[in-house]
Amino acid sequence: MKVLLDNNMTKELKRGLLDHEVATAYEMGWADLKNGDLLRTAQAASFEVMISADTNIFYQQNNAKRIISLLILDTNRWRFIRPRMAVIHDAFSRATRGSYESMNLLPVSARKR
């Protein structure tokens, strides 16, 4: 699966996704693109999934014609993501064209109240 890591996502996540073709927005030269432009550009480049920590991205965009799947994590900190990689891999297996999934990876004690 071709996966794009949003500008706000840790590049360390690539280590946990070795079975996929993963690039960061920075590596693609898209570091300055904002959400809507980034999604459109990623779709045009045939990315299938974008992983982001921007919990508002879904609500900020017109999702009617979006074909890239969005996987939204509630953290971009590798120490919380790494132990939950199996859950992220499971989300990839559920991803369909244009799907959206939000995942809570932070322990309850670390979540904002």
C-alpha positions as CSV (number, residue, x, y, z in Angstrom):
1,M,0.0,0.0,0.0
2,K,1.3,3.5,-0.8
3,V,1.2,5.6,2.4
4,L,1.9,9.3,3.0
5,L,2.8,10.6,6.4
6,D,1.5,14.1,6.9
7,N,3.8,16.9,7.9
8,N,2.8,16.5,11.6
9,M,3.5,12.8,11.8
10,T,6.8,11.3,13.1
11,K,9.0,9.9,10.4
12,E,9.9,7.1,12.8
13,L,6.5,5.6,11.8
14,K,8.1,4.4,8.6
15,R,10.1,1.8,10.6
16,G,6.8,0.2,11.6
17,L,5.4,0.1,8.0
18,L,8.2,-1.8,6.2
19,D,5.6,-3.8,4.3
20,H,4.3,-0.7,2.6
21,E,5.7,2.0,0.3
22,V,5.9,5.0,2.7
23,A,7.0,8.6,2.2
24,T,6.7,11.7,4.2
25,A,5.2,14.9,2.9
26,Y,8.7,16.5,3.4
27,E,10.4,13.8,1.3
28,M,7.9,14.4,-1.5
29,G,8.6,18.1,-1.4
30,W,5.2,18.9,-0.1
31,A,6.1,20.3,3.4
32,D,4.5,23.6,2.6
33,L,1.2,22.2,1.4
34,K,-1.8,22.6,3.7
35,N,-4.5,19.9,4.2
36,G,-6.7,20.3,1.1
37,D,-3.8,20.8,-1.3
38,L,-1.8,18.0,0.4
39,L,-4.7,15.5,0.0
40,R,-5.3,16.5,-3.6
41,T,-1.6,16.2,-4.4
42,A,-1.2,12.9,-2.6
43,Q,-4.2,11.5,-4.5
44,A,-2.8,12.6,-7.8
45,A,0.5,10.8,-6.9
46,S,-1.5,7.6,-6.3
47,F,-1.1,7.5,-2.5
48,E,-3.8,5.2,-1.0
49,V,-3.6,6.2,2.6
50,M,-2.5,9.4,4.5
51,I,-1.7,9.2,8.2
52,S,-2.0,12.4,10.1
53,A,-2.3,13.6,13.7
54,D,-4.6,16.5,12.6
55,T,-7.9,15.5,14.3
56,N,-9.7,18.3,12.4
57,I,-8.6,17.4,8.9
58,F,-11.8,15.5,8.0
59,Y,-14.0,18.4,9.0
60,Q,-11.9,21.0,7.2
61,Q,-12.2,19.3,3.8
62,N,-14.8,18.5,1.2
63,N,-14.7,14.7,1.4
64,A,-17.3,13.9,-1.3
65,K,-14.7,13.3,-4.0
66,R,-11.8,12.2,-1.8
67,I,-10.4,8.7,-2.8
68,I,-7.4,8.6,-0.5
69,S,-8.1,7.0,2.9
70,L,-7.4,9.0,6.0
71,L,-6.0,7.4,9.2
72,I,-6.0,9.9,12.0
73,L,-3.9,9.1,15.1
74,D,-4.4,11.1,18.4
75,T,-0.7,11.3,18.8
76,N,2.5,11.8,16.7
77,R,4.8,10.6,19.5
78,W,6.6,7.4,18.5
79,R,6.7,6.1,22.1
80,F,2.9,5.8,22.0
81,I,2.6,4.7,18.4
82,R,5.3,1.9,18.4
83,P,3.5,-0.4,20.9
84,R,0.3,-0.1,18.9
85,M,1.6,-0.9,15.4
86,A,-0.5,-4.0,15.2
87,V,-3.6,-1.9,15.5
88,I,-2.4,0.4,12.8
89,H,-1.7,-2.5,10.5
90,D,-5.3,-3.8,11.2
91,A,-6.6,-0.3,10.2
92,F,-4.8,-0.7,6.8
93,S,-6.6,-3.9,6.2
94,R,-10.0,-2.2,6.8
95,A,-9.1,0.9,4.6
96,T,-11.2,1.3,1.5
97,R,-11.3,4.0,-1.1
98,G,-12.0,7.3,0.7
99,S,-12.4,5.8,4.1
100,Y,-11.7,7.6,7.4
101,E,-10.6,6.2,10.7
102,S,-9.6,7.9,13.8
103,M,-7.5,6.0,16.3
104,N,-6.9,6.6,20.0
105,L,-3.4,5.4,20.8
106,L,-2.7,7.5,23.8
107,P,-3.3,5.9,27.2
108,V,-6.2,7.5,29.0
109,S,-3.9,9.1,31.5
110,A,-2.1,11.0,28.7
111,R,-5.1,12.3,26.8
112,K,-6.2,16.0,26.9
113,R,-9.2,16.6,29.0
